[in-house]
């Protein structure tokens, strides 16, 4: 099973984007979901997670700017990114927190200075 993130694009520093990732109900209802990102020349890193009960955690350096949420009716998770910085430029992916699903192509976020 592969998830596909969407919503990326080109934005100026200080701007905002909201990413989306839809999953099947069978996965969504039982899995803690997460966002990851991979910047050019760097390893993929964890960004945020959200549990089935809506409990969340965001990587320390991103707190205050990034928010993760989920819509259970749509089996979708979101990543709201505010006050974007050039260093946020990366391909963003979604997966379970245990990385059990096949990685999709991700969605590219480019932040210009």
N, C-alpha and C positions, 0 to 999 in steps of 0.2 A: 504494500500500500504506500502510496506516495502522496504527500500533501503539497499543495502549490500555494505559495504566498503571492499576494498581489498588492498593488497600491504604491509601489515605488515610483521614483521619478527624479527629476532635477529640481532642486529648490535652493534658494539663496540662504546663506547663513542667517539664522534667526527665524527662519520659516518653520512650518509644521507639515507633517504628513501623517496619514493613518494607514497602516498596513492591515491587511485581512488575510485570514487563512481558514478555509473551510475543511472540515473533516467529516468522515462518516459518523453516523450516530453511534455505531458500535464502539468506535474509538473515543469519541468525544465524551461519552457518558461515563467512562471509567478511567480515562487517562489524565494525568497532570500534563498540561500542554506548555510548550515553551517556545520562545523566540531565540534565535541565534543570529550571529552575523559574522561575516568574514571580510575583513578589509584587504585591499590589495597587498600582497606580500606577507600577509599575517595568517595565523591559524584561526580557525573558527572559534568563536567565543560565545558563551551563554549571555543572554541579555535579560530575560525575564521569564517567569513562570507563573502559571495560574492553575490552582487545583480545581477539582470538580465542585467544591463548595464555594469557589470564588476567592479562596485565599491566594494572595499574590506575594511575589518577591521580585525585586528588580536589582540588577547589579548595582553595587554601591555607587560607582562613578556616574551612573545614569539616573539615579533617583532624583526626583524633582523635575526631570525633563521628560522621561519616558513613563508611560502608564500602560499596563496590560489589562485587558478585560475580555469577557466572553459573553456571547449571546447563545444561551442554551437552545432556544427555539430554532436558531439558524445553524447550530453546530459550528460556530465560527468564533475564532479568537481574533483580537485586534491588538495592535500596538500603536498607541498614540505617541507621536514623537514631536515635542515642542522645542523651540529655541535650538534648532539643529545647528551643528557645527561642522566645519569641513572634516574633522576627524571622525564624524559619524558616517562618512562615506563608506559603503560596504554593500555586499549582497546579503540580504536578510532572508532567513529561512525559518520555517516552523517545523516542529517535530514534537514527539513526546519528550518529557524531561529525561527519560531514559534512552532517548535517541534510538528507539526501536524500529522506526519506520525508515523506509528508503528516502534519502535526501532528494528533495525536488530541486528545481533549477533556481529557486529563490527569486527575490525581486530586488533590483538594483536601486539603491538610494545614493544619489550624488548630491552633495552639498557644496555649493560654490561660495567662495569667499568674497 
